[in-house]
């Protein structure tokens, strides 16, 4: 989102007005997707929504990467410029309703009550520090290794996030704070009894 006008121009659309228009369309998709996410997160579930969102994000980043790799090889076809813009729009379309709201929702549910405030604050701090790092390094990395390679690196990060969600994130939809805390306590002690399994199944099915 920070560099959407710049990315559009990198894709070959040098007109400032066209780049701004396309980036505004992308921003509107982000807003609409966020509103949609409010509905989906309680009907689709946190874990399923995160995995679906990350799947789309990975595909979108690969489209972006491929389009810029072809352009960097010397292709002058406008098709790949539009393909990059479509990839950017798809990225926002998949990210906004899923990985936009899901981390914040899960973040408010998974911590023990005694540490919920401080852990939430730490998570927000890490989030904004990460945003700062991306904002400050994106253009430098793109200039150094190429825009296609930059998006490929981000796609790898998204794949790691996908695997992390599969391995570690329980479905918290429909569970109380106490039930979620019980799941984490049993996982921390290396035990997963029938009660925990029942809670996990309840979250998946609710």
PyMOL commands that place a pseudoatom at each C-alpha (Angstrom):
pseudoatom trace, name=CA, resn=UNK, resi=1, chain=A, elem=C, hetatm=0, pos=[0.000, 0.000, 0.000]
pseudoatom trace, name=CA, resn=UNK, resi=2, chain=A, elem=C, hetatm=0, pos=[2.832, 2.398, 0.839]
pseudoatom trace, name=CA, resn=UNK, resi=3, chain=A, elem=C, hetatm=0, pos=[4.331, 2.187, -2.631]
pseudoatom trace, name=CA, resn=UNK, resi=4, chain=A, elem=C, hetatm=0, pos=[1.373, 1.246, -4.817]
pseudoatom trace, name=CA, resn=UNK, resi=5, chain=A, elem=C, hetatm=0, pos=[1.729, 4.346, -7.082]
pseudoatom trace, name=CA, resn=UNK, resi=6, chain=A, elem=C, hetatm=0, pos=[5.470, 3.639, -7.376]
pseudoatom trace, name=CA, resn=UNK, resi=7, chain=A, elem=C, hetatm=0, pos=[4.859, -0.042, -8.143]
pseudoatom trace, name=CA, resn=UNK, resi=8, chain=A, elem=C, hetatm=0, pos=[2.366, 0.938, -10.842]
pseudoatom trace, name=CA, resn=UNK, resi=9, chain=A, elem=C, hetatm=0, pos=[5.003, 3.229, -12.373]
pseudoatom trace, name=CA, resn=UNK, resi=10, chain=A, elem=C, hetatm=0, pos=[7.614, 0.465, -12.095]
pseudoatom trace, name=CA, resn=UNK, resi=11, chain=A, elem=C, hetatm=0, pos=[5.199, -1.678, -14.117]
pseudoatom trace, name=CA, resn=UNK, resi=12, chain=A, elem=C, hetatm=0, pos=[5.572, 0.773, -16.995]
pseudoatom trace, name=CA, resn=UNK, resi=13, chain=A, elem=C, hetatm=0, pos=[2.745, 3.264, -16.449]
pseudoatom trace, name=CA, resn=UNK, resi=14, chain=A, elem=C, hetatm=0, pos=[4.717, 6.502, -16.395]
pseudoatom trace, name=CA, resn=UNK, resi=15, chain=A, elem=C, hetatm=0, pos=[1.720, 8.841, -16.329]
pseudoatom trace, name=CA, resn=UNK, resi=16, chain=A, elem=C, hetatm=0, pos=[1.403, 10.229, -12.801]
pseudoatom trace, name=CA, resn=UNK, resi=17, chain=A, elem=C, hetatm=0, pos=[-2.361, 10.592, -13.210]
pseudoatom trace, name=CA, resn=UNK, resi=18, chain=A, elem=C, hetatm=0, pos=[-2.827, 6.989, -14.366]
pseudoatom trace, name=CA, resn=UNK, resi=19, chain=A, elem=C, hetatm=0, pos=[-0.549, 5.684, -11.615]
pseudoatom trace, name=CA, resn=UNK, resi=20, chain=A, elem=C, hetatm=0, pos=[-2.510, 7.649, -9.020]
pseudoatom trace, name=CA, resn=UNK, resi=21, chain=A, elem=C, hetatm=0, pos=[-5.848, 6.451, -10.428]
pseudoatom trace, name=CA, resn=UNK, resi=22, chain=A, elem=C, hetatm=0, pos=[-4.785, 2.805, -10.389]
pseudoatom trace, name=CA, resn=UNK, resi=23, chain=A, elem=C, hetatm=0, pos=[-3.393, 3.135, -6.863]
pseudoatom trace, name=CA, resn=UNK, resi=24, chain=A, elem=C, hetatm=0, pos=[-6.671, 4.722, -5.711]
pseudoatom trace, name=CA, resn=UNK, resi=25, chain=A, elem=C, hetatm=0, pos=[-8.549, 1.732, -7.119]
pseudoatom trace, name=CA, resn=UNK, resi=26, chain=A, elem=C, hetatm=0, pos=[-6.207, -0.554, -5.180]
pseudoatom trace, name=CA, resn=UNK, resi=27, chain=A, elem=C, hetatm=0, pos=[-6.800, 1.508, -2.013]
pseudoatom trace, name=CA, resn=UNK, resi=28, chain=A, elem=C, hetatm=0, pos=[-10.567, 1.239, -2.510]
pseudoatom trace, name=CA, resn=UNK, resi=29, chain=A, elem=C, hetatm=0, pos=[-10.204, -2.542, -2.801]
pseudoatom trace, name=CA, resn=UNK, resi=30, chain=A, elem=C, hetatm=0, pos=[-8.280, -2.517, 0.472]
pseudoatom trace, name=CA, resn=UNK, resi=31, chain=A, elem=C, hetatm=0, pos=[-11.083, -0.637, 2.228]
pseudoatom trace, name=CA, resn=UNK, resi=32, chain=A, elem=C, hetatm=0, pos=[-13.786, -2.890, 0.766]
pseudoatom trace, name=CA, resn=UNK, resi=33, chain=A, elem=C, hetatm=0, pos=[-11.816, -6.019, 1.625]
pseudoatom trace, name=CA, resn=UNK, resi=34, chain=A, elem=C, hetatm=0, pos=[-11.378, -4.898, 5.226]
pseudoatom trace, name=CA, resn=UNK, resi=35, chain=A, elem=C, hetatm=0, pos=[-15.135, -4.411, 5.595]
pseudoatom trace, name=CA, resn=UNK, resi=36, chain=A, elem=C, hetatm=0, pos=[-15.696, -7.859, 4.071]
pseudoatom trace, name=CA, resn=UNK, resi=37, chain=A, elem=C, hetatm=0, pos=[-13.207, -9.307, 6.547]
pseudoatom trace, name=CA, resn=UNK, resi=38, chain=A, elem=C, hetatm=0, pos=[-15.358, -8.126, 9.463]
pseudoatom trace, name=CA, resn=UNK, resi=39, chain=A, elem=C, hetatm=0, pos=[-18.096, -10.459, 8.206]
pseudoatom trace, name=CA, resn=UNK, resi=40, chain=A, elem=C, hetatm=0, pos=[-15.877, -13.358, 7.153]
pseudoatom trace, name=CA, resn=UNK, resi=41, chain=A, elem=C, hetatm=0, pos=[-13.813, -13.612, 10.326]
pseudoatom trace, name=CA, resn=UNK, resi=42, chain=A, elem=C, hetatm=0, pos=[-16.762, -14.785, 12.425]
pseudoatom trace, name=CA, resn=UNK, resi=43, chain=A, elem=C, hetatm=0, pos=[-18.424, -16.860, 9.714]
pseudoatom trace, name=CA, resn=UNK, resi=44, chain=A, elem=C, hetatm=0, pos=[-15.382, -18.435, 8.077]
pseudoatom trace, name=CA, resn=UNK, resi=45, chain=A, elem=C, hetatm=0, pos=[-13.079, -18.721, 11.099]
pseudoatom trace, name=CA, resn=UNK, resi=46, chain=A, elem=C, hetatm=0, pos=[-9.691, -17.204, 11.892]
pseudoatom trace, name=CA, resn=UNK, resi=47, chain=A, elem=C, hetatm=0, pos=[-7.462, -20.097, 10.827]
pseudoatom trace, name=CA, resn=UNK, resi=48, chain=A, elem=C, hetatm=0, pos=[-9.301, -20.898, 7.589]
pseudoatom trace, name=CA, resn=UNK, resi=49, chain=A, elem=C, hetatm=0, pos=[-9.480, -17.218, 6.644]
pseudoatom trace, name=CA, resn=UNK, resi=50, chain=A, elem=C, hetatm=0, pos=[-5.763, -16.736, 7.338]
pseudoatom trace, name=CA, resn=UNK, resi=51, chain=A, elem=C, hetatm=0, pos=[-4.809, -19.768, 5.232]
pseudoatom trace, name=CA, resn=UNK, resi=52, chain=A, elem=C, hetatm=0, pos=[-7.104, -18.741, 2.367]
pseudoatom trace, name=CA, resn=UNK, resi=53, chain=A, elem=C, hetatm=0, pos=[-5.771, -15.193, 2.495]
pseudoatom trace, name=CA, resn=UNK, resi=54, chain=A, elem=C, hetatm=0, pos=[-2.132, -16.313, 2.534]
pseudoatom trace, name=CA, resn=UNK, resi=55, chain=A, elem=C, hetatm=0, pos=[-2.740, -18.702, -0.377]
pseudoatom trace, name=CA, resn=UNK, resi=56, chain=A, elem=C, hetatm=0, pos=[-4.054, -15.818, -2.470]
pseudoatom trace, name=CA, resn=UNK, resi=57, chain=A, elem=C, hetatm=0, pos=[-1.260, -13.528, -1.294]
pseudoatom trace, name=CA, resn=UNK, resi=58, chain=A, elem=C, hetatm=0, pos=[1.392, -16.059, -2.344]
pseudoatom trace, name=CA, resn=UNK, resi=59, chain=A, elem=C, hetatm=0, pos=[-0.139, -16.504, -5.810]
pseudoatom trace, name=CA, resn=UNK, resi=60, chain=A, elem=C, hetatm=0, pos=[-0.475, -12.724, -6.229]
pseudoatom trace, name=CA, resn=UNK, resi=61, chain=A, elem=C, hetatm=0, pos=[3.157, -12.126, -5.241]
pseudoatom trace, name=CA, resn=UNK, resi=62, chain=A, elem=C, hetatm=0, pos=[4.301, -14.797, -7.693]
pseudoatom trace, name=CA, resn=UNK, resi=63, chain=A, elem=C, hetatm=0, pos=[2.298, -13.057, -10.438]
pseudoatom trace, name=CA, resn=UNK, resi=64, chain=A, elem=C, hetatm=0, pos=[3.932, -9.735, -9.513]
pseudoatom trace, name=CA, resn=UNK, resi=65, chain=A, elem=C, hetatm=0, pos=[7.366, -11.325, -9.400]
pseudoatom trace, name=CA, resn=UNK, resi=66, chain=A, elem=C, hetatm=0, pos=[6.916, -13.070, -12.744]
pseudoatom trace, name=CA, resn=UNK, resi=67, chain=A, elem=C, hetatm=0, pos=[5.629, -9.924, -14.460]
pseudoatom trace, name=CA, resn=UNK, resi=68, chain=A, elem=C, hetatm=0, pos=[8.607, -7.877, -13.279]
pseudoatom trace, name=CA, resn=UNK, resi=69, chain=A, elem=C, hetatm=0, pos=[11.110, -10.631, -14.120]
pseudoatom trace, name=CA, resn=UNK, resi=70, chain=A, elem=C, hetatm=0, pos=[9.794, -10.713, -17.703]
pseudoatom trace, name=CA, resn=UNK, resi=71, chain=A, elem=C, hetatm=0, pos=[9.930, -6.918, -17.927]
pseudoatom trace, name=CA, resn=UNK, resi=72, chain=A, elem=C, hetatm=0, pos=[13.498, -6.863, -16.626]
pseudoatom trace, name=CA, resn=UNK, resi=73, chain=A, elem=C, hetatm=0, pos=[14.497, -9.340, -19.343]
pseudoatom trace, name=CA, resn=UNK, resi=74, chain=A, elem=C, hetatm=0, pos=[13.757, -6.668, -21.930]
pseudoatom trace, name=CA, resn=UNK, resi=75, chain=A, elem=C, hetatm=0, pos=[10.120, -7.262, -22.830]
pseudoatom trace, name=CA, resn=UNK, resi=76, chain=A, elem=C, hetatm=0, pos=[8.311, -4.098, -23.907]
pseudoatom trace, name=CA, resn=UNK, resi=77, chain=A, elem=C, hetatm=0, pos=[4.848, -5.671, -24.023]
pseudoatom trace, name=CA, resn=UNK, resi=78, chain=A, elem=C, hetatm=0, pos=[2.261, -3.656, -22.113]
pseudoatom trace, name=CA, resn=UNK, resi=79, chain=A, elem=C, hetatm=0, pos=[0.613, -6.961, -21.172]
pseudoatom trace, name=CA, resn=UNK, resi=80, chain=A, elem=C, hetatm=0, pos=[3.143, -7.585, -18.411]
pseudoatom trace, name=CA, resn=UNK, resi=81, chain=A, elem=C, hetatm=0, pos=[2.604, -4.093, -17.029]
pseudoatom trace, name=CA, resn=UNK, resi=82, chain=A, elem=C, hetatm=0, pos=[-1.101, -4.785, -16.707]
pseudoatom trace, name=CA, resn=UNK, resi=83, chain=A, elem=C, hetatm=0, pos=[-0.306, -8.246, -15.297]
pseudoatom trace, name=CA, resn=UNK, resi=84, chain=A, elem=C, hetatm=0, pos=[1.726, -6.564, -12.549]
pseudoatom trace, name=CA, resn=UNK, resi=85, chain=A, elem=C, hetatm=0, pos=[-1.160, -4.199, -11.758]
pseudoatom trace, name=CA, resn=UNK, resi=86, chain=A, elem=C, hetatm=0, pos=[-3.573, -7.158, -11.655]
pseudoatom trace, name=CA, resn=UNK, resi=87, chain=A, elem=C, hetatm=0, pos=[-1.157, -8.967, -9.329]
pseudoatom trace, name=CA, resn=UNK, resi=88, chain=A, elem=C, hetatm=0, pos=[-1.046, -5.917, -7.050]
pseudoatom trace, name=CA, resn=UNK, resi=89, chain=A, elem=C, hetatm=0, pos=[-4.848, -5.672, -7.004]
pseudoatom trace, name=CA, resn=UNK, resi=90, chain=A, elem=C, hetatm=0, pos=[-5.165, -9.401, -6.270]
pseudoatom trace, name=CA, resn=UNK, resi=91, chain=A, elem=C, hetatm=0, pos=[-2.640, -9.067, -3.462]
pseudoatom trace, name=CA, resn=UNK, resi=92, chain=A, elem=C, hetatm=0, pos=[-4.719, -6.352, -1.800]
pseudoatom trace, name=CA, resn=UNK, resi=93, chain=A, elem=C, hetatm=0, pos=[-7.921, -8.261, -2.545]
pseudoatom trace, name=CA, resn=UNK, resi=94, chain=A, elem=C, hetatm=0, pos=[-6.650, -11.359, -0.736]
pseudoatom trace, name=CA, resn=UNK, resi=95, chain=A, elem=C, hetatm=0, pos=[-4.741, -9.578, 2.037]
pseudoatom trace, name=CA, resn=UNK, resi=96, chain=A, elem=C, hetatm=0, pos=[-7.377, -7.060, 3.163]
pseudoatom trace, name=CA, resn=UNK, resi=97, chain=A, elem=C, hetatm=0, pos=[-10.182, -9.435, 4.266]
pseudoatom trace, name=CA, resn=UNK, resi=98, chain=A, elem=C, hetatm=0, pos=[-7.822, -12.044, 5.721]
pseudoatom trace, name=CA, resn=UNK, resi=99, chain=A, elem=C, hetatm=0, pos=[-4.326, -11.191, 6.902]
pseudoatom trace, name=CA, resn=UNK, resi=100, chain=A, elem=C, hetatm=0, pos=[-5.448, -7.625, 7.514]
pseudoatom trace, name=CA, resn=UNK, resi=101, chain=A, elem=C, hetatm=0, pos=[-7.878, -8.280, 10.399]
pseudoatom trace, name=CA, resn=UNK, resi=102, chain=A, elem=C, hetatm=0, pos=[-7.061, -11.879, 11.420]
pseudoatom trace, name=CA, resn=UNK, resi=103, chain=A, elem=C, hetatm=0, pos=[-3.754, -11.220, 13.255]
pseudoatom trace, name=CA, resn=UNK, resi=104, chain=A, elem=C, hetatm=0, pos=[-5.340, -8.433, 15.311]
pseudoatom trace, name=CA, resn=UNK, resi=105, chain=A, elem=C, hetatm=0, pos=[-8.353, -10.582, 16.182]
pseudoatom trace, name=CA, resn=UNK, resi=106, chain=A, elem=C, hetatm=0, pos=[-6.261, -13.594, 17.160]
pseudoatom trace, name=CA, resn=UNK, resi=107, chain=A, elem=C, hetatm=0, pos=[-3.875, -11.270, 18.994]
pseudoatom trace, name=CA, resn=UNK, resi=108, chain=A, elem=C, hetatm=0, pos=[-6.719, -10.214, 21.276]
pseudoatom trace, name=CA, resn=UNK, resi=109, chain=A, elem=C, hetatm=0, pos=[-7.736, -13.819, 22.013]
pseudoatom trace, name=CA, resn=UNK, resi=110, chain=A, elem=C, hetatm=0, pos=[-4.638, -15.946, 22.554]
pseudoatom trace, name=CA, resn=UNK, resi=111, chain=A, elem=C, hetatm=0, pos=[-2.866, -14.342, 25.519]
pseudoatom trace, name=CA, resn=UNK, resi=112, chain=A, elem=C, hetatm=0, pos=[-3.462, -15.180, 29.190]
pseudoatom trace, name=CA, resn=UNK, resi=113, chain=A, elem=C, hetatm=0, pos=[-5.593, -12.552, 30.879]
pseudoatom trace, name=CA, resn=UNK, resi=114, chain=A, elem=C, hetatm=0, pos=[-2.746, -11.403, 33.145]
pseudoatom trace, name=CA, resn=UNK, resi=115, chain=A, elem=C, hetatm=0, pos=[-0.503, -10.604, 30.162]
pseudoatom trace, name=CA, resn=UNK, resi=116, chain=A, elem=C, hetatm=0, pos=[-3.054, -9.648, 27.511]
pseudoatom trace, name=CA, resn=UNK, resi=117, chain=A, elem=C, hetatm=0, pos=[-2.381, -5.910, 27.719]
pseudoatom trace, name=CA, resn=UNK, resi=118, chain=A, elem=C, hetatm=0, pos=[1.405, -6.013, 27.612]
pseudoatom trace, name=CA, resn=UNK, resi=119, chain=A, elem=C, hetatm=0, pos=[1.506, -8.769, 24.969]
pseudoatom trace, name=CA, resn=UNK, resi=120, chain=A, elem=C, hetatm=0, pos=[-0.946, -6.854, 22.787]
pseudoatom trace, name=CA, resn=UNK, resi=121, chain=A, elem=C, hetatm=0, pos=[1.232, -3.765, 23.088]
pseudoatom trace, name=CA, resn=UNK, resi=122, chain=A, elem=C, hetatm=0, pos=[4.359, -5.741, 22.225]
pseudoatom trace, name=CA, resn=UNK, resi=123, chain=A, elem=C, hetatm=0, pos=[2.637, -7.231, 19.171]
pseudoatom trace, name=CA, resn=UNK, resi=124, chain=A, elem=C, hetatm=0, pos=[1.580, -3.784, 17.957]
pseudoatom trace, name=CA, resn=UNK, resi=125, chain=A, elem=C, hetatm=0, pos=[5.134, -2.511, 18.459]
pseudoatom trace, name=CA, resn=UNK, resi=126, chain=A, elem=C, hetatm=0, pos=[6.626, -5.394, 16.475]
pseudoatom trace, name=CA, resn=UNK, resi=127, chain=A, elem=C, hetatm=0, pos=[4.030, -4.831, 13.743]
pseudoatom trace, name=CA, resn=UNK, resi=128, chain=A, elem=C, hetatm=0, pos=[4.874, -1.158, 13.307]
pseudoatom trace, name=CA, resn=UNK, resi=129, chain=A, elem=C, hetatm=0, pos=[8.630, -1.756, 13.506]
pseudoatom trace, name=CA, resn=UNK, resi=130, chain=A, elem=C, hetatm=0, pos=[8.216, -4.356, 10.750]
pseudoatom trace, name=CA, resn=UNK, resi=131, chain=A, elem=C, hetatm=0, pos=[6.167, -1.868, 8.726]
pseudoatom trace, name=CA, resn=UNK, resi=132, chain=A, elem=C, hetatm=0, pos=[8.933, 0.707, 9.165]
pseudoatom trace, name=CA, resn=UNK, resi=133, chain=A, elem=C, hetatm=0, pos=[11.591, -1.753, 8.012]
pseudoatom trace, name=CA, resn=UNK, resi=134, chain=A, elem=C, hetatm=0, pos=[9.592, -2.677, 4.896]
pseudoatom trace, name=CA, resn=UNK, resi=135, chain=A, elem=C, hetatm=0, pos=[8.836, 0.969, 4.108]
pseudoatom trace, name=CA, resn=UNK, resi=136, chain=A, elem=C, hetatm=0, pos=[12.472, 1.996, 4.483]
pseudoatom trace, name=CA, resn=UNK, resi=137, chain=A, elem=C, hetatm=0, pos=[14.036, -0.920, 2.604]
pseudoatom trace, name=CA, resn=UNK, resi=138, chain=A, elem=C, hetatm=0, pos=[11.601, -1.843, -0.197]
pseudoatom trace, name=CA, resn=UNK, resi=139, chain=A, elem=C, hetatm=0, pos=[12.892, 0.607, -2.803]
pseudoatom trace, name=CA, resn=UNK, resi=140, chain=A, elem=C, hetatm=0, pos=[16.541, -0.044, -1.902]
pseudoatom trace, name=CA, resn=UNK, resi=141, chain=A, elem=C, hetatm=0, pos=[16.101, -3.815, -2.150]
pseudoatom trace, name=CA, resn=UNK, resi=142, chain=A, elem=C, hetatm=0, pos=[14.161, -3.468, -5.421]
pseudoatom trace, name=CA, resn=UNK, resi=143, chain=A, elem=C, hetatm=0, pos=[16.949, -1.328, -6.855]
pseudoatom trace, name=CA, resn=UNK, resi=144, chain=A, elem=C, hetatm=0, pos=[19.621, -3.723, -5.614]
pseudoatom trace, name=CA, resn=UNK, resi=145, chain=A, elem=C, hetatm=0, pos=[18.242, -7.149, -6.574]
pseudoatom trace, name=CA, resn=UNK, resi=146, chain=A, elem=C, hetatm=0, pos=[15.385, -6.182, -8.899]
pseudoatom trace, name=CA, resn=UNK, resi=147, chain=A, elem=C, hetatm=0, pos=[11.656, -5.741, -8.363]
pseudoatom trace, name=CA, resn=UNK, resi=148, chain=A, elem=C, hetatm=0, pos=[10.862, -9.311, -9.406]
pseudoatom trace, name=CA, resn=UNK, resi=149, chain=A, elem=C, hetatm=0, pos=[13.319, -10.760, -6.892]
pseudoatom trace, name=CA, resn=UNK, resi=150, chain=A, elem=C, hetatm=0, pos=[11.980, -8.443, -4.183]
pseudoatom trace, name=CA, resn=UNK, resi=151, chain=A, elem=C, hetatm=0, pos=[8.435, -9.726, -4.603]
pseudoatom trace, name=CA, resn=UNK, resi=152, chain=A, elem=C, hetatm=0, pos=[9.778, -13.282, -4.708]
pseudoatom trace, name=CA, resn=UNK, resi=153, chain=A, elem=C, hetatm=0, pos=[11.445, -12.713, -1.312]
pseudoatom trace, name=CA, resn=UNK, resi=154, chain=A, elem=C, hetatm=0, pos=[8.146, -11.431, 0.086]
pseudoatom trace, name=CA, resn=UNK, resi=155, chain=A, elem=C, hetatm=0, pos=[6.404, -14.505, -1.370]
pseudoatom trace, name=CA, resn=UNK, resi=156, chain=A, elem=C, hetatm=0, pos=[8.858, -16.734, 0.524]
pseudoatom trace, name=CA, resn=UNK, resi=157, chain=A, elem=C, hetatm=0, pos=[8.003, -14.858, 3.737]
pseudoatom trace, name=CA, resn=UNK, resi=158, chain=A, elem=C, hetatm=0, pos=[4.306, -15.467, 2.997]
pseudoatom trace, name=CA, resn=UNK, resi=159, chain=A, elem=C, hetatm=0, pos=[4.991, -19.198, 2.514]
pseudoatom trace, name=CA, resn=UNK, resi=160, chain=A, elem=C, hetatm=0, pos=[6.723, -19.274, 5.918]
pseudoatom trace, name=CA, resn=UNK, resi=161, chain=A, elem=C, hetatm=0, pos=[3.680, -17.530, 7.422]
pseudoatom trace, name=CA, resn=UNK, resi=162, chain=A, elem=C, hetatm=0, pos=[1.400, -20.127, 5.782]
pseudoatom trace, name=CA, resn=UNK, resi=163, chain=A, elem=C, hetatm=0, pos=[3.388, -22.995, 7.317]
pseudoatom trace, name=CA, resn=UNK, resi=164, chain=A, elem=C, hetatm=0, pos=[3.419, -21.214, 10.694]
pseudoatom trace, name=CA, resn=UNK, resi=165, chain=A, elem=C, hetatm=0, pos=[-0.380, -20.910, 10.685]
pseudoatom trace, name=CA, resn=UNK, resi=166, chain=A, elem=C, hetatm=0, pos=[-0.783, -24.595, 9.794]
pseudoatom trace, name=CA, resn=UNK, resi=167, chain=A, elem=C, hetatm=0, pos=[1.570, -25.751, 12.551]
pseudoatom trace, name=CA, resn=UNK, resi=168, chain=A, elem=C, hetatm=0, pos=[0.867, -23.382, 15.409]
pseudoatom trace, name=CA, resn=UNK, resi=169, chain=A, elem=C, hetatm=0, pos=[-2.370, -21.433, 15.082]
pseudoatom trace, name=CA, resn=UNK, resi=170, chain=A, elem=C, hetatm=0, pos=[-5.467, -23.081, 16.593]
pseudoatom trace, name=CA, resn=UNK, resi=171, chain=A, elem=C, hetatm=0, pos=[-8.947, -22.070, 15.509]
pseudoatom trace, name=CA, resn=UNK, resi=172, chain=A, elem=C, hetatm=0, pos=[-10.236, -19.728, 18.218]
pseudoatom trace, name=CA, resn=UNK, resi=173, chain=A, elem=C, hetatm=0, pos=[-13.620, -19.011, 16.685]
pseudoatom trace, name=CA, resn=UNK, resi=174, chain=A, elem=C, hetatm=0, pos=[-16.398, -19.748, 19.164]
pseudoatom trace, name=CA, resn=UNK, resi=175, chain=A, elem=C, hetatm=0, pos=[-14.016, -20.393, 22.073]
pseudoatom trace, name=CA, resn=UNK, resi=176, chain=A, elem=C, hetatm=0, pos=[-13.873, -18.418, 25.309]
pseudoatom trace, name=CA, resn=UNK, resi=177, chain=A, elem=C, hetatm=0, pos=[-10.660, -16.797, 26.555]
pseudoatom trace, name=CA, resn=UNK, resi=178, chain=A, elem=C, hetatm=0, pos=[-10.403, -19.498, 29.221]
pseudoatom trace, name=CA, resn=UNK, resi=179, chain=A, elem=C, hetatm=0, pos=[-10.704, -22.289, 26.646]
pseudoatom trace, name=CA, resn=UNK, resi=180, chain=A, elem=C, hetatm=0, pos=[-8.023, -20.732, 24.438]
pseudoatom trace, name=CA, resn=UNK, resi=181, chain=A, elem=C, hetatm=0, pos=[-5.742, -20.317, 27.469]
pseudoatom trace, name=CA, resn=UNK, resi=182, chain=A, elem=C, hetatm=0, pos=[-6.250, -23.996, 28.335]
pseudoatom trace, name=CA, resn=UNK, resi=183, chain=A, elem=C, hetatm=0, pos=[-5.177, -25.013, 24.827]
pseudoatom trace, name=CA, resn=UNK, resi=184, chain=A, elem=C, hetatm=0, pos=[-1.930, -23.024, 25.092]
pseudoatom trace, name=CA, resn=UNK, resi=185, chain=A, elem=C, hetatm=0, pos=[-1.161, -24.293, 28.587]
pseudoatom trace, name=CA, resn=UNK, resi=186, chain=A, elem=C, hetatm=0, pos=[-1.501, -27.922, 27.536]
pseudoatom trace, name=CA, resn=UNK, resi=187, chain=A, elem=C, hetatm=0, pos=[0.599, -27.308, 24.421]
pseudoatom trace, name=CA, resn=UNK, resi=188, chain=A, elem=C, hetatm=0, pos=[3.290, -25.587, 26.516]
pseudoatom trace, name=CA, resn=UNK, resi=189, chain=A, elem=C, hetatm=0, pos=[3.494, -28.590, 28.848]
pseudoatom trace, name=CA, resn=UNK, resi=190, chain=A, elem=C, hetatm=0, pos=[3.652, -30.972, 25.902]
pseudoatom trace, name=CA, resn=UNK, resi=191, chain=A, elem=C, hetatm=0, pos=[0.294, -32.562, 26.575]
pseudoatom trace, name=CA, resn=UNK, resi=192, chain=A, elem=C, hetatm=0, pos=[-2.785, -32.576, 24.424]
pseudoatom trace, name=CA, resn=UNK, resi=193, chain=A, elem=C, hetatm=0, pos=[-5.609, -34.336, 26.184]
pseudoatom trace, name=CA, resn=UNK, resi=194, chain=A, elem=C, hetatm=0, pos=[-9.074, -35.179, 24.996]
pseudoatom trace, name=CA, resn=UNK, resi=195, chain=A, elem=C, hetatm=0, pos=[-10.387, -31.874, 26.356]
pseudoatom trace, name=CA, resn=UNK, resi=196, chain=A, elem=C, hetatm=0, pos=[-7.932, -29.879, 24.259]
pseudoatom trace, name=CA, resn=UNK, resi=197, chain=A, elem=C, hetatm=0, pos=[-8.685, -31.939, 21.164]
pseudoatom trace, name=CA, resn=UNK, resi=198, chain=A, elem=C, hetatm=0, pos=[-12.384, -31.387, 21.744]
pseudoatom trace, name=CA, resn=UNK, resi=199, chain=A, elem=C, hetatm=0, pos=[-11.840, -27.617, 21.992]
pseudoatom trace, name=CA, resn=UNK, resi=200, chain=A, elem=C, hetatm=0, pos=[-9.791, -27.577, 18.783]
pseudoatom trace, name=CA, resn=UNK, resi=201, chain=A, elem=C, hetatm=0, pos=[-12.506, -29.507, 16.964]
pseudoatom trace, name=CA, resn=UNK, resi=202, chain=A, elem=C, hetatm=0, pos=[-15.117, -27.160, 18.396]
pseudoatom trace, name=CA, resn=UNK, resi=203, chain=A, elem=C, hetatm=0, pos=[-13.228, -24.176, 17.014]
pseudoatom trace, name=CA, resn=UNK, resi=204, chain=A, elem=C, hetatm=0, pos=[-12.865, -25.806, 13.599]
pseudoatom trace, name=CA, resn=UNK, resi=205, chain=A, elem=C, hetatm=0, pos=[-16.540, -26.703, 13.395]
pseudoatom trace, name=CA, resn=UNK, resi=206, chain=A, elem=C, hetatm=0, pos=[-18.090, -23.534, 14.838]
for i in range(1, 206): cmd.bond("trace and resi %d" % i, "trace and resi %d" % (i + 1))
show_as sticks, trace
zoom trace
